[in-house]
Amino acid sequence: MMQPRVVAMEEGKEPISANKTNLFRALPSRLLVFCLLFLGVGVGLSIISMYSVRFSMVQQLATKATSAVQPLFQDDGTTIDNFIRPPSNLMHNMNDTELLWRASFVPQIKDYPFKRVPKIAFMFLTKGPLPLAPLWDRFFKGHEELYSIYVHALPSYTAGYPPSSPFYGRQIPSQMVEWGRMSMCEAERRLLANALLDISNEWFILLSESCIPLHNFSIIYRYISRSRHSFMGSFDEPGPYGRGRYNPHMQPEVTLSQWRKGSQWFEVNRKLAIDIVVDTTYYPKFKKFCRPACYVDEHYFPTMLTIQSPHLLANRTLTWTDWSRGGAHPATFGKADITEGFFKKIFEGQVCLYNGQPSTVCYLFARKFAPSALDPLLGLASKVFRY
């Protein structure tokens, strides 16, 4: 009696076991299809992603390559004007080393590939304001294409000239200056270097805030532009204020026989201006061994240029100064001194060499004039100076 139940129970197990086997056989095949499908999708996505990244990289490389070669093949506006146009803003960020290096660039081809109108660079070495600026305004008026202006004032000074003034925006980056020290010559080199950045500047005149022009612009431009020489005083003075200031430690670059003295106020052409800013031979010697009572601004440039280019110097200054009162500083003239007779004495009785020939026009500028002299100077300008 128990047999059938056992059999039945055993038989009951058989269908379950068979179903299970069939199920296990079915599942792997479905799982395999699913896995293959998932794998295919994954591979497809990987391929798409890979090509997307590669395409993106190619695009980036192409963009970089295009930007790299763009200046060679596309018109970016670069013309000769970009190289000859003077700086629009004189207040640059160059230090002195960078400025002198930049100013030392010299074209090797003498013929200019553009119409160049030579200009005079008027360089004012001042403490601050230019009290005689209204007189200079009259002098410059109508000659805007023939001059440039550069002003070296104390770093703390900010000029307030109106936009209509030729001095507007003409102040250069400056540093402190001590009278009789190398910082004075460094300021003069700084003025020259800034002026050299304008390739049209051909002649460079150093002036002070107390200087005035003794003739109109046309006469001064013609006088300077036609001269075969630059006007730098350079004399061998045997006394204590000449050779007496020489230091033997300046040898071998400068010997006693080469030692010269001259006025601080000069006019030089472009060639000599470049010689001054590129000098690394004489500058260290003068800075180290010419200190008060050796006044470097009276000896550095006259000595250096006499050694290098004596044939280019007229050995006289264009700026009249009265030293007759003695002392370390020349006479200063105020309101009461400004008369026609005063200037008649300056103009008459002067004889000098100009291009090897005697001339009665020896001075183009004069100093020192106090601020109080401005009004009477303006009153006499048209009659005496012709401007």
C-alpha positions as CSV (number, residue, x, y, z in Angstrom):
1,M,0.0,0.0,0.0
2,M,2.9,2.3,0.6
3,Q,4.5,1.6,-2.7
4,P,2.2,3.7,-4.9
5,R,2.6,6.7,-2.6
6,V,6.2,6.5,-2.7
7,V,6.1,6.0,-6.4
8,A,3.6,8.8,-6.6
9,M,5.9,11.0,-4.6
10,E,8.8,10.0,-6.7
11,E,6.8,10.5,-9.8
12,G,5.7,13.8,-8.4
13,K,9.3,14.8,-8.2
14,E,10.0,13.9,-11.8
15,P,7.9,16.6,-13.5
16,I,9.5,19.3,-11.2
17,S,13.0,18.1,-12.0
18,A,12.3,18.2,-15.7
19,N,10.8,21.7,-15.6
20,K,13.8,22.9,-13.7
21,T,16.1,21.4,-16.3
22,N,14.2,23.0,-19.1
23,L,14.2,26.4,-17.3
24,F,18.0,26.3,-16.7
25,R,18.5,25.4,-20.3
26,A,16.3,28.3,-21.4
27,L,17.9,30.9,-19.1
28,P,21.5,30.7,-20.3
29,S,20.4,31.2,-23.9
30,R,18.4,34.3,-23.0
31,L,21.1,35.6,-20.7
32,L,23.6,35.1,-23.5
33,V,21.5,37.0,-26.0
34,F,21.1,39.8,-23.4
35,C,24.8,39.9,-22.6
36,L,25.6,39.9,-26.3
37,L,23.1,42.7,-26.9
38,F,24.5,44.7,-23.9
39,L,28.0,44.1,-25.1
40,G,27.1,45.3,-28.6
41,V,25.5,48.4,-27.3
42,G,28.6,49.1,-25.1
43,V,31.0,48.6,-27.9
44,G,28.9,50.8,-30.2
45,L,28.8,53.5,-27.6
46,S,32.5,53.2,-27.0
47,I,33.2,53.5,-30.7
48,I,30.9,56.6,-31.0
49,S,32.5,58.1,-27.9
50,M,36.0,57.4,-29.2
51,Y,35.3,59.0,-32.5
52,S,33.6,62.0,-30.8
53,V,36.7,62.6,-28.7
54,R,39.0,62.2,-31.6
55,F,36.9,64.5,-33.8
56,S,36.9,67.1,-30.9
57,M,40.7,66.9,-30.6
58,V,41.1,67.2,-34.3
59,Q,38.9,70.3,-34.3
60,Q,41.0,71.8,-31.4
61,L,44.2,71.1,-33.2
62,A,42.9,72.5,-36.4
63,T,41.8,75.6,-34.5
64,K,45.2,76.0,-32.9
65,A,46.9,75.4,-36.2
66,T,44.7,77.9,-37.9
67,S,45.4,80.5,-35.2
68,A,49.1,79.8,-35.4
69,V,49.3,80.4,-39.1
70,Q,46.7,83.1,-39.2
71,P,49.1,86.1,-39.1
72,L,51.0,84.6,-42.1
73,F,48.0,84.3,-44.3
74,Q,45.4,86.7,-43.1
75,D,45.5,90.5,-43.2
76,D,45.9,91.5,-39.5
77,G,46.4,95.2,-40.3
78,T,50.2,95.2,-40.0
79,T,51.7,97.9,-42.2
80,I,54.8,100.0,-42.2
81,D,52.8,102.5,-40.1
82,N,52.9,100.2,-37.1
83,F,56.7,100.5,-37.1
84,I,57.0,104.2,-37.8
85,R,54.1,105.6,-35.8
86,P,55.3,107.3,-32.6
87,P,54.0,106.0,-29.2
88,S,50.5,107.4,-28.5
89,N,51.1,107.3,-24.8
90,L,54.5,108.3,-23.4
91,M,53.7,106.8,-19.9
92,H,54.9,103.3,-20.7
93,N,55.9,100.6,-18.2
94,M,59.5,100.0,-19.4
95,N,62.3,100.3,-16.9
96,D,65.5,102.2,-17.9
97,T,67.3,99.0,-19.1
98,E,64.4,98.1,-21.3
99,L,63.9,101.6,-22.6
100,L,67.6,102.1,-23.5
101,W,67.6,98.7,-25.2
102,R,64.5,99.5,-27.2
103,A,65.8,103.0,-28.2
104,S,69.0,101.5,-29.5
105,F,67.3,99.9,-32.5
106,V,68.9,101.4,-35.7
107,P,67.8,100.7,-39.3
108,Q,70.6,99.4,-41.4
109,I,69.2,100.7,-44.6
110,K,69.7,104.5,-44.8
111,D,67.0,105.2,-47.3
112,Y,63.5,105.3,-45.7
113,P,60.7,103.4,-47.5
114,F,58.3,106.2,-46.6
115,K,58.1,110.0,-46.6
116,R,60.0,111.0,-43.5
117,V,59.7,114.6,-42.3
118,P,62.6,115.2,-39.9
119,K,61.6,116.7,-36.5
120,I,63.3,118.4,-33.6
121,A,62.7,116.8,-30.2
122,F,62.5,119.5,-27.5
123,M,63.4,117.8,-24.3
124,F,62.6,119.7,-21.0
125,L,64.4,118.6,-17.9
126,T,62.4,120.2,-15.1
127,K,61.4,119.9,-11.4
128,G,57.7,120.3,-12.0
129,P,55.7,122.9,-13.9
130,L,56.8,124.9,-16.9
131,P,56.0,128.5,-15.9
132,L,57.1,129.8,-19.3
133,A,54.9,127.4,-21.2
134,P,52.6,130.2,-22.7
135,L,55.7,131.6,-24.4
136,W,56.6,128.2,-25.8
137,D,53.0,127.8,-27.0
138,R,53.4,130.8,-29.2
139,F,56.7,129.6,-30.4
140,F,55.4,126.1,-31.4
141,K,52.1,127.3,-33.0
142,G,51.7,126.3,-36.6
143,H,54.6,123.9,-36.8
144,E,53.1,120.8,-35.4
145,E,54.6,118.5,-38.0
146,L,58.1,119.6,-37.3
147,Y,58.6,119.0,-33.6
148,S,58.1,116.7,-30.7
149,I,58.0,117.5,-26.9
150,Y,59.3,115.4,-24.0
151,V,59.1,116.5,-20.3
152,H,61.1,114.9,-17.5
153,A,59.7,116.1,-14.2
154,L,59.9,114.8,-10.7
155,P,58.0,111.5,-10.3
156,S,55.5,113.1,-7.9
157,Y,54.5,115.9,-10.3
158,T,51.4,115.5,-12.5
159,A,51.1,118.1,-15.2
160,G,47.7,119.8,-15.7
161,Y,48.1,121.2,-19.2
162,P,44.9,121.6,-21.3
163,P,44.4,119.4,-24.4
164,S,45.0,122.4,-26.6
165,S,48.6,122.8,-25.2
166,P,51.5,121.3,-27.0
167,F,52.7,120.0,-23.6
168,Y,49.6,118.0,-23.0
169,G,50.4,114.4,-22.4
170,R,54.1,114.9,-23.1
171,Q,55.5,113.9,-19.6
172,I,57.6,110.8,-19.6
173,P,58.2,108.2,-16.8
174,S,60.8,109.7,-14.6
175,Q,63.0,109.2,-11.5
176,M,64.5,111.4,-8.8
177,V,67.3,113.7,-10.0
178,E,70.1,115.1,-7.8
179,W,72.0,118.2,-9.0
180,G,75.6,117.3,-10.0
181,R,75.0,113.6,-9.7
182,M,74.8,110.8,-12.3
183,S,71.0,110.8,-11.9
184,M,71.1,114.1,-13.8
185,C,72.7,112.4,-16.9
186,E,70.5,109.4,-16.4
187,A,67.5,111.7,-16.8
188,E,69.0,113.2,-19.9
189,R,69.6,109.7,-21.4
190,R,65.9,108.9,-20.4
191,L,64.7,111.9,-22.4
192,L,66.9,110.9,-25.4
193,A,65.7,107.3,-25.3
194,N,62.0,108.3,-25.2
195,A,62.5,110.7,-28.1
196,L,64.4,108.1,-30.1
197,L,61.2,105.9,-30.1
198,D,59.8,108.4,-32.7
199,I,61.8,107.5,-35.8
200,S,61.0,111.0,-37.3
201,N,63.0,112.8,-34.6
202,E,66.3,113.8,-36.1
203,W,67.6,116.4,-33.7
204,F,67.4,116.5,-29.9
205,I,67.6,119.7,-27.8
206,L,68.0,119.6,-24.0
207,L,66.2,122.6,-22.3
208,S,65.2,123.6,-18.7
209,E,62.0,125.1,-17.4
210,S,63.8,128.5,-17.3
211,C,64.8,128.4,-21.0
212,I,63.3,130.6,-23.7
213,P,63.6,130.6,-27.6
214,L,65.4,133.7,-28.9
215,H,64.2,133.3,-32.5
216,N,61.0,132.0,-34.2
217,F,60.5,128.3,-35.0
218,S,61.4,128.6,-38.7
219,I,64.8,130.2,-38.0
220,I,65.7,127.7,-35.4
221,Y,64.6,124.7,-37.5
222,R,66.6,126.0,-40.5
223,Y,69.6,126.7,-38.4
224,I,69.7,123.2,-36.8
225,S,68.6,121.2,-39.9
226,R,71.3,122.8,-42.1
227,S,74.1,122.4,-39.6
228,R,76.9,119.9,-40.3
229,H,77.6,119.7,-36.6
230,S,75.9,119.0,-33.3
231,F,76.1,121.7,-30.6
232,M,77.9,120.2,-27.6
233,G,80.4,122.4,-25.7
234,S,83.6,120.5,-25.2
235,F,86.7,122.2,-23.9
236,D,90.0,121.1,-22.4
237,E,90.1,123.4,-19.3
238,P,93.4,123.2,-17.5
239,G,92.3,124.7,-14.2
240,P,90.8,123.2,-11.0
241,Y,87.2,123.2,-12.5
242,G,88.4,121.3,-15.6
243,R,91.3,118.9,-15.5
244,G,91.3,119.4,-11.7
245,R,88.2,117.2,-11.6
246,Y,89.7,114.3,-13.4
247,N,90.2,111.0,-11.5
248,P,93.1,108.8,-12.7
249,H,90.9,105.7,-11.9
250,M,89.0,106.5,-15.1
251,Q,91.9,105.1,-17.2
252,P,92.2,103.4,-19.6
253,E,88.8,104.4,-20.9
254,V,89.4,108.1,-20.3
255,T,92.8,109.7,-20.0
256,L,93.6,113.2,-18.7
257,S,94.3,114.5,-22.2
258,Q,90.8,113.3,-23.3
259,W,89.0,114.9,-20.3
260,R,86.6,117.6,-21.4
261,K,84.1,120.1,-19.9
262,G,81.1,121.7,-21.5
263,S,77.6,123.1,-20.9
264,Q,74.9,120.8,-19.8
265,W,72.5,122.2,-22.4
266,F,73.1,120.6,-25.8
267,E,71.7,119.8,-29.2
268,V,72.7,116.4,-30.9
269,N,71.7,114.6,-34.0
270,R,70.2,111.2,-34.1
271,K,73.5,109.4,-34.5
272,L,75.0,111.0,-31.4
273,A,71.8,110.5,-29.4
274,I,72.0,106.8,-30.1
275,D,75.7,106.8,-29.1
276,I,74.7,108.3,-25.8
277,V,71.9,105.8,-24.9
278,V,73.9,102.7,-25.9
279,D,77.0,103.7,-24.0
280,T,78.2,101.0,-21.5
281,T,81.9,101.9,-21.7
282,Y,82.1,105.4,-20.2
283,Y,79.0,105.4,-18.1
284,P,80.3,103.1,-15.3
285,K,83.5,105.1,-15.0
286,F,81.8,108.5,-14.7
287,K,79.2,107.1,-12.3
288,K,81.8,105.8,-10.0
289,F,84.6,108.3,-10.3
290,C,82.9,111.7,-11.1
291,R,81.1,112.9,-8.0
292,P,80.9,116.4,-6.5
293,A,83.1,118.4,-6.7
294,C,83.2,116.7,-10.1
295,Y,79.9,117.6,-11.7
296,V,79.1,114.7,-14.1
297,D,76.6,116.6,-16.3
298,E,79.5,119.0,-17.3
299,H,81.9,116.2,-18.3
300,Y,80.3,112.9,-19.2
301,F,78.7,113.7,-22.6
302,P,81.4,116.2,-23.8
303,T,84.2,113.8,-23.0
304,M,82.6,110.7,-24.4
305,L,81.5,112.3,-27.7
306,T,84.9,114.0,-28.1
307,I,86.6,110.6,-27.9
308,Q,84.1,109.0,-30.2
309,S,83.0,111.6,-32.8
310,P,85.0,114.9,-32.4
311,H,84.4,115.8,-36.1
312,L,80.6,116.0,-35.5
313,L,80.8,118.5,-32.7
314,A,80.7,122.3,-33.0
315,N,82.3,122.6,-29.5
316,R,79.8,125.2,-28.4
317,T,76.3,125.4,-26.9
318,L,73.2,127.0,-28.5
319,T,71.9,128.2,-25.1
320,W,73.1,131.6,-23.8
321,T,73.8,131.8,-20.0
322,D,75.2,134.6,-17.9
323,W,78.0,133.4,-15.6
324,S,79.4,136.9,-15.0
325,R,78.1,137.0,-11.4
326,G,80.2,134.0,-10.4
327,G,79.2,131.1,-8.2
328,A,77.9,127.6,-9.0
329,H,74.8,128.8,-10.7
330,P,74.2,131.4,-13.5
331,A,72.3,134.6,-13.2
332,T,68.5,134.5,-13.1
333,F,66.5,137.2,-14.8
334,G,63.1,138.4,-13.6
335,K,60.5,140.9,-14.7
336,A,62.6,144.0,-14.2
337,D,65.4,142.6,-16.5
338,I,63.2,142.0,-19.5
339,T,63.7,144.9,-21.9
340,E,64.7,145.3,-25.6
341,G,68.1,146.5,-24.5
342,F,68.7,143.4,-22.5
343,F,68.2,141.2,-25.6
344,K,70.1,143.6,-27.8
345,K,73.2,142.8,-25.7
346,I,72.6,139.1,-26.3
347,F,72.1,139.4,-30.0
348,E,74.9,141.8,-30.7
349,G,78.6,141.4,-30.4
350,Q,78.5,137.6,-30.9
351,V,80.7,135.9,-33.5
352,C,80.9,132.1,-33.9
353,L,81.5,129.5,-36.5
354,Y,78.6,127.9,-38.3
355,N,79.5,125.2,-40.9
356,G,83.0,126.5,-40.9
357,Q,82.0,130.2,-41.6
358,P,81.8,133.2,-39.2
359,S,78.2,133.9,-38.1
360,T,76.6,136.4,-35.8
361,V,73.8,134.0,-34.9
362,C,75.3,132.0,-32.1
363,Y,72.6,131.4,-29.6
364,L,69.1,130.0,-30.3
365,F,68.0,129.8,-26.6
366,A,68.7,131.6,-23.4
367,R,68.4,131.0,-19.6
368,K,67.7,131.4,-16.7
369,F,64.3,133.3,-16.6
370,A,62.1,133.4,-13.6
371,P,58.3,133.0,-13.7
372,S,57.9,136.7,-13.2
373,A,59.5,137.3,-16.6
374,L,56.6,135.7,-18.5
375,D,54.4,138.7,-19.0
376,P,57.1,141.1,-20.3
377,L,58.5,138.2,-22.4
378,L,55.0,137.8,-24.0
379,G,54.9,141.5,-24.6
380,L,58.2,141.5,-26.4
381,A,57.9,138.2,-28.3
382,S,56.4,139.4,-31.5
383,K,58.8,142.4,-31.8
384,V,62.1,140.9,-30.5
385,F,61.7,137.1,-31.2
386,R,59.4,137.3,-34.2
387,Y,56.8,134.9,-32.9
